[in-house]
Amino acid sequence: MKYTKFHIAVASALGLGYIPKGSGTFGAILACFVVLVLDTYLGYSSIWYQGCLLLLTAVFMFLGRWSSMITEKIWGEDSSKIVIDEVVGQWLTLCFIPFSWQNLLLGLLFFRIYDIFKPFNIRKFENYENGWGVMLDDVAAGVWANLTLQVILLII
């Protein structure tokens, strides 16, 4: 199949999906590292920071869906090797959240809790086909984690 290595690299987040335990957490940590790099070079208050984060999220959501659809044929349905969905979900968690180490760690914590336990009917998104089920449950977890952080920031 053409471009199979490319799709494997995308779906596994450059091989992190091959880590036997906690590969999803490592994918989310990779996303946090990218946010740290964006903040370092662009600064949170920069429109470029938010624009880049939103663009990365959108591009990798669709690219991740495509790569998930391809790699599910190789690895099976919603394989633990597919972690691009955690990367995208973590980026969504941190969109429009002021950068700080505290917010980064809280975002990681809330996203992983929502991704693992799937409250608020998040699990229903897994029923979509063609790679969408892989991506959309993590998108929903990212949205809920973002909303949770937004509420905490309003209260504090």
N, C-alpha and C positions, 0 to 999 in steps of 0.2 A: 504494500500500500504506500502510495506516495506521501511523503512528509511524515511518516510514522514516527521517526526519531524526534522531529520537532514537536509533535503532539505529546509524546511521552515526556519530553523535557518541560513543556508547559504544564501539563496535567499534574506532574509530580513536583512542580515548583523546583525545577533544576535538580531533581533527584531526592529532595527531602521526603517524598512519599515512600521511598524505600527504607526509611528508618523504621525498624520493626515495632516500636512502641512510641506512641505520642506523635506520630507524623503530622497530624492535624495541628497540634500545638506548635510544632516547629514551623509549619507553614504560616501560622498566625504571627509567630515571632519574626519570621522573615518580613512579613508585611510591616511590623513595627519598626524593624531596622530601616526599611525603605522610607517610612515616615520620618524617622530620625535624620536620615540623609537629606530629605526634602527640607526639613526645618533648619538643618545646619547650613545648607546652601541658599535657601530661598527665604527663610524666616516665616513664622506662622502668619504674621500680619500681612504678608505679601499676597496679593491676588494670584500671583504665580504659584504659590504653595497650594492654595485651594484648587486652582485650575488644574494643576498637575495631578493632585490627588484624585479629583473627580475624573479626569481623563484616564488615568491609570485604572481606576475602578471600572469605568465603562468599557474600556478596551479589553481588559482582562476578563470581564464578565462574559462578553461575547466570545472572545478567544477561548476562554475556559470552557464554555458550553460546547464549542466545536471540538476542542481537544478531549473533553470528557466523553462526548459521543463516540469519538474514534477509539479512545483507550478502553472504554467499557467493553468493546468487542474483543479486546486483548485480555484484560484483567478481570472482567466480570462487572456486574452492576454495582455502581457506587463503591468501587474498591477503595480500601484504605490508602492505596498508593496515589489516589487522586486527591491532591491537597490545594490545588489552585482555588477551589471554592472557599477554603479557609483564608487564603490570602485576600481574596475579594471581600469576604465578609468582615475581616479585620479592618480593611481600608474603609469600608462603609461605616464601621463603628467609630472611626476617628475623623470622619469628614465633619468639618465645621466645629470641631472641638479644639479649644486652645491647647497648643502643645505645652506639655509639662511631663516630667517623669511620672508624676502621680496619675495624671490623666491617661498616659500611655499604659501604665500597669493596670489601672482600673478598667480601661477599655479592653485589654487583653483578658482580664478576669471575667468581666461580664459577657464578652463575646463567647468565650469558651464554655461558660455555664449555659448560655442559651443554645449554643451549638450542640452541646452534649445532651442536655436534658430536654430540649425542644419544647418549652412551654408555649402558650398562646397559639396553639394549632400550627406551630412551625412545621411539624412532621408532615402535614398534608401536602406541602410543597414537594416532597420526595416523590409523589405520584406522577409528576410530569415526565414526559419521555424526551428522547433525543438530547440528552445531556442537561436539559433544563432542571430536572429533579435534583441532580447533583449540585447545581449552582444555587437554585432558588431558596432551598432551606437555609443555606448559609447567608444569603442576602437577607432573608427575613430575620435571622439571628443577629446580623449586623445592624439592621434597622432598629430592632428592639434594644440592643446594647447601646446604640447611639442615643435613642430616646431616654434610656435610663441615665446615661451620663449627662445629657442635657438637663434633665430634671434635677439631678444632684448639683450641677453647677448653678442652676437657678436658686436652689435652696441655700447653698453655701455662698 
